[in-house]
Amino acid sequence: MAASDASDVYLSIGDILAPTHHNALHYLWKRELRDLLSHCIPEPGQHSTIADVGTCTGVWLLEYATTHPHVKCVGLDKNIGTLPPRAWLPSNVSVDCWNPREKPPAYLCAKFDVVRIHALGHFVMNDPAQGIRNIAMLLKPGGYLQWEEIDHSRAHPVAVHPTVMTDAVVRMDWSIKKTGAGAWLRRLGALLMENGFRDLRQSVINPEKAFWKFHTDLYLLSWVGFVNYLPEGSEQKREQLRLLAQVKEEVKHGVGYICPMVVFVAQRVDDTSLPQVSSLAIS
């Protein structure tokens, strides 16, 4: 096989892995969250419009749209290539390209009653305040935001018994924590209140023990995707592959790695009536 052919195969595997991981994670977390939208958000009525920002494969968008045919549902993403063909979408679904690092175009501003976000932190964490302002522009005054993120700063190893070795998973946890992953989430509530939102509610959702193994498997799948993109022959890739093999062996003997989800729900307000951050208690 020519080098270019091998590269094409490698890229196609990555293209399949990411959307498959996204879809599996959706259904696993759906079980923990119980509802597609928080009960804190009023049930959308006739002629309501919802945006799913960072829609990726559109799995959440399509599940909501097919169970709420009276609601107009719009999927927004910088790349809509992993969504189904437009001909397969329900009549109440549309999709559009938009990068949350940029201000939305005028035709998307103040259009939505609800904006839902899942795992968008890697797009906005370098400048979350600007990302929040961009997202707020999508909502009508009084509209609701639901923002879901996996909180790596609260992640932790688990084991079936204290005598089970967890050395490799602990090293993996340390390598993730030292990057500061998830630390920005501790400021997200205050940033929402500073940038056009009120009535903030925050929940931390921990996976049920019976499903710890599935959450661990999906986390390792995402790690495999990361390692695959490291430069071939690099020392970093060799180290990560060695650690991954050790982690997989520990998982066989009853070790897991659990990442909670943090869900923020808040209501959009007019710029002229922003609440003071000092009035907010963040858990």
C-alpha positions, 0 to 999 in steps of 0.5 A: 500500500502506498504511503498516501493510501495508508494515510487515507485509511488512517484518517477514515478510521479517525473520522468514524471513531469521533462520531461513534464516540459522540453518539455512544456518549449521548445515550450513556449520559441520557440515562443519567440526565433522564431528560433531554432538557432540564426540568428548570426550563419551561416546556417549549410550546408551539412555534418555539425554536431550539438551537443545539450548538456544537451539534456534531452528529445531531444525535441529541437534536434529532432525538429532541426533534422527533419527540417534539415535532411542534418545535423548530430545531436548528443544529449549529456547528463549525463542521456539519459534515458528520450530520445525516444528509439533509434529505433524511432530516425531519421537517422541523430540523435545519442545520447551519455552520457557525463557530462559537468563537465568532459572533453569530450572523444577524439572522441567528441573533435573538432567534432562539427560545432555548440554546443547548450546548454539550462539551463545547469547552475546548472551543471557548475555554481560551476566552470563555467570556467572549464565547458566552457573549456570542452564545447569548446573542443567539437567545431571545431575551428571557430565553434559556441556556442549558450547558453540559460539560464533562468535568475532568477536574472532578474525575477520579479512579474507582476500583472494586476493592482497595487492594486492586492496583490502580497505579496506571489509572492514577498516572493517567488521572495525574497527566490529565489534571496537570494540564488544567483540564476542567479548571475553567468550569469552576468560573463558568457560573460566574461568567454566565452571570457577568455576561447576560444571564440570571437565575443560574442553576448548577448540577453535578451528575455522577454516573451510576455505579452499574454503568461505571465500566461503560463510562470507562470504556468510552473515556479510553476510546477517546484517549485512543483517538488522541494517541492515534493523532500523536506523531508516529515514532515520537517518544510521547506516543510511545509513552502514551501507548505504554500507559494505555496498555497498563490502564487497559490491564487494570480495567480488566481487574476492576478499575474504572475512571469516572468523569462527572458531568456539570450542567448549567441552566440559566436565563437570558436577560437584557444587557441593561439589567445584568445581575451582580456576581456577588449575589451568586453562591456557586457550589 
